[in-house]
Amino acid sequence: METNKPARFTKLDGLRGLLSIIVALNHSFLILAIPNYANVWGQNIFLYTDLQSKLQQLLMMLGNGGVAVTMFFVLSGLVMGQSLLKISPKINEVFGFYVKRMTRLYPAYLFLILFSAIYMRLGFVYRTYPEASSWFHWWMNFEMTIQEFLRNALFVSISLGGITWTLRVIVIASFIFPLFSFLTRKTSWWTDLIITFLLMWLSFTYLNIPGFRDLRYLYMFFLGLILPKFKVFFEKIPNWIMIASLPLCLFVLFDFRFQTEEYLGGLGESIVSWFYVGVMAYGTLVKIFNFLDAKILEFYGKISYSLYLIHFSVLYIIAKMMFDFLPGVSLSQNYLLVHSVLFVVSLTLATGLSVLINKYIENPSISLANKISEKIKR
């Protein structure tokens, strides 16, 4: 099996866009407390009986944020691996990679912190609401002080929303990744699989650190890193295998974690994600993913990082306004309609804001990152 040279995978751009929408859908359907179910997304689907709850559960399965995060991690591993192919183990080149990576990620994240800090300092008062879910009440339950601002800016705290913890995971993985990349240049594909299984085992043992779960996801990034070594394998996968395996793969992706638990579900999702991402990147016989080339998904792919960062804050503000200004309305009895409206409104507003962040913060930071990295490597 051969290693691929750095390439642009167009379907993966569309996949990023789809995943960012899935995360937004997931969060939008977690706002209200569903009657009789305090922890709605952790319930077995067969416990639901009426049409509204069945549709709610179906949309939450399709908007499975856990799957989206798993695929984002696998994709990040592939992208970082391709980027690291361009550098040698020299200290200045590795340092240049770190600077480029942080310059790429940090400015948009800093905007999110400033956005949240300004919002919380402009008369924000934390409240609990009878019809809000326990998940909604987890967030913003702190005072935005300078100390807390700095803690979030340095990734010591991840109190600003439902996605900031994943960015800290990505940052930690980014600093470890050059070691992984240089190691896999000297290993065979079967050795890489052994390392993957070792990382999986470690995620449930020594990397299972109470209060610090970030290292448990390293194997997902490693799976993305080794994908190019299996290019020939993915090129030769026939259509019938994809069609035959689709029902089981979809079950693992969208329902397995509901039937098990978060980390075991993530393990199954990461294996299926590795398979699907490999097919999307290198498959030549399978056409079922052509929908990822759609212009709308390409558009969301371009703004996916900005949307991923900002959508939760937009959703939280809209939901809090809803609870504050509609205290007498029975929202939880019509949770499917309310969640659907929250999704459409928050996604629309977050999309517009993401376009601006992408244009004026993210793209300039990418250009700056490339320039700084080139100067450091000289």
Residue pairs with C-beta under 8 A, 6 or more apart in sequence:
1 189
1 229
1 230
1 231
1 232
1 233
2 228
2 229
2 231
2 232
3 228
3 229
3 231
4 228
4 231
4 282
5 85
6 82
6 83
6 85
6 86
7 82
9 78
9 280
9 281
10 292
10 293
10 298
11 280
11 281
11 289
11 290
11 292
11 293
12 75
12 78
12 277
12 280
12 281
12 292
13 292
13 297
13 298
13 301
13 302
14 291
14 292
14 293
14 294
14 297
14 298
14 301
15 71
15 75
15 277
15 280
15 292
15 297
15 301
16 72
16 75
16 300
16 301
16 304
17 296
17 297
17 298
17 299
17 300
17 301
17 302
17 303
17 304
18 292
18 297
18 300
19 68
19 71
19 72
19 304
20 68
20 300
20 303
20 304
20 307
20 308
20 311
21 300
21 347
22 62
22 63
22 64
22 65
22 67
22 68
23 63
23 65
23 68
23 69
23 163
23 308
23 311
24 63
24 307
24 311
24 315
24 343
24 346
24 347
24 350
25 59
25 62
25 63
25 343
25 347
26 60
26 63
26 64
26 65
26 68
27 65
27 162
27 311
27 312
27 315
28 63
28 315
28 339
28 340
28 342
28 343
28 346
28 347
29 56
29 59
29 60
29 63
29 339
29 343
30 40
30 41
30 60
30 133
30 135
30 136
31 132
31 133
31 135
31 136
31 315
31 319
31 338
31 339
31 342
32 131
32 132
32 133
32 136
32 331
32 332
32 335
32 338
32 339
33 40
33 131
33 132
33 133
33 134
33 332
34 40
34 53
34 56
34 133
34 332
34 335
35 332
35 333
35 335
37 43
37 47
38 133
38 134
39 134
40 56
40 57
40 60
40 133
41 60
41 258
42 258
43 57
43 258
44 258
44 259
45 57
45 61
45 255
45 258
48 54
48 56
48 57
52 335
52 336
55 336
56 335
56 336
56 339
59 336
59 339
59 340
61 254
61 255
61 258
62 254
64 253
64 254
64 257
65 162
66 257
66 262
66 265
66 266
66 269
67 253
67 254
67 257
67 269
67 273
69 166
70 220
70 266
70 269
70 270
70 273
71 269
71 273
71 276
71 277
72 166
72 308
73 166
73 169
73 170
73 173
73 217
73 220
73 221
73 224
73 270
74 220
74 221
74 223
74 224
74 227
74 270
74 273
74 274
74 277
75 224
75 277
76 170
76 173
76 221
76 224
77 173
77 177
77 220
77 221
77 222
77 223
77 224
77 225
77 227
78 224
78 225
78 227
78 228
78 277
78 281
79 224
80 101
80 173
80 174
80 177
80 181
80 221
80 224
80 225
81 177
81 181
81 184
81 224
81 225
81 226
81 227
81 228
82 228
83 97
83 100
84 97
84 177
84 178
84 181
84 182
85 181
87 93
87 94
87 96
87 97
87 178
87 377
89 178
89 182
92 376
92 377
93 376
93 377
94 178
95 376
96 372
96 373
96 374
96 376
96 377
97 178
97 373
98 174
98 175
99 369
99 372
99 373
99 376
100 369
100 370
100 372
100 373
101 174
101 369
102 171
102 174
103 365
103 368
103 369
103 372
103 373
104 365
104 366
104 369
105 167
105 170
105 171
105 174
106 365
107 361
107 362
107 364
107 365
108 305
108 306
108 309
108 357
108 361
108 362
108 365
109 164
109 167
109 309
110 153
111 309
111 357
111 361
112 160
112 161
112 164
112 309
112 310
112 313
113 149
113 152
113 153
113 160
115 310
115 313
116 144
116 160
116 161
116 313
117 144
117 149
119 313
119 317
120 140
120 144
121 144
124 140
124 144
126 140
126 141
126 142
127 320
127 323
127 324
128 137
129 136
129 137
129 323
131 323
131 330
131 331
131 332
132 319
132 323
136 316
136 319
139 159
139 160
139 161
139 162
139 316
140 159
140 316
142 148
142 159
148 157
148 159
151 157
151 159
152 158
152 159
152 160
152 164
155 167
155 168
155 171
158 164
158 165
158 168
160 313
161 312
161 313
161 316
162 312
163 308
163 309
163 311
163 312
165 214
167 309
168 214
169 214
169 217
172 214
172 215
173 217
173 218
173 221
176 218
177 221
177 225
180 221
180 222
180 225
181 225
183 195
184 192
184 195
184 225
184 226
184 229
187 195
189 226
189 229
189 230
192 222
192 226
192 229
193 226
195 222
196 219
196 222
196 223
196 226
199 218
199 219
199 222
200 219
200 267
202 218
202 219
203 215
203 216
203 217
203 218
203 219
203 263
203 267
204 216
204 263
207 215
207 216
207 218
208 216
209 215
216 263
217 266
219 270
220 266
220 270
220 273
223 270
223 271
223 273
223 274
224 274
224 277
227 274
227 277
227 278
227 281
227 282
230 278
230 282
231 282
233 278
234 278
234 279
234 281
234 282
234 283
235 282
235 283
235 284
235 285
236 285
237 279
237 283
237 285
237 286
238 285
239 285
239 286
239 287
242 279
242 286
242 288
243 288
246 288
249 272
249 275
249 276
252 268
252 269
252 271
252 272
253 269
253 272
253 273
256 264
256 265
256 268
256 269
257 264
257 265
257 266
257 268
257 269
258 265
259 265
260 268
276 289
279 286
279 289
280 289
280 292
283 289
291 297
300 307
300 351
302 358
303 351
303 354
303 355
303 357
303 358
305 358
305 362
306 353
306 354
306 355
306 357
306 358
306 361
306 362
307 350
307 351
307 354
309 357
310 350
310 353
310 354
310 357
311 346
311 347
311 350
311 354
314 346
314 349
314 350
314 353
315 342
315 346
315 350
318 342
318 345
318 346
318 349
319 342
322 331
322 338
322 342
323 331
331 338
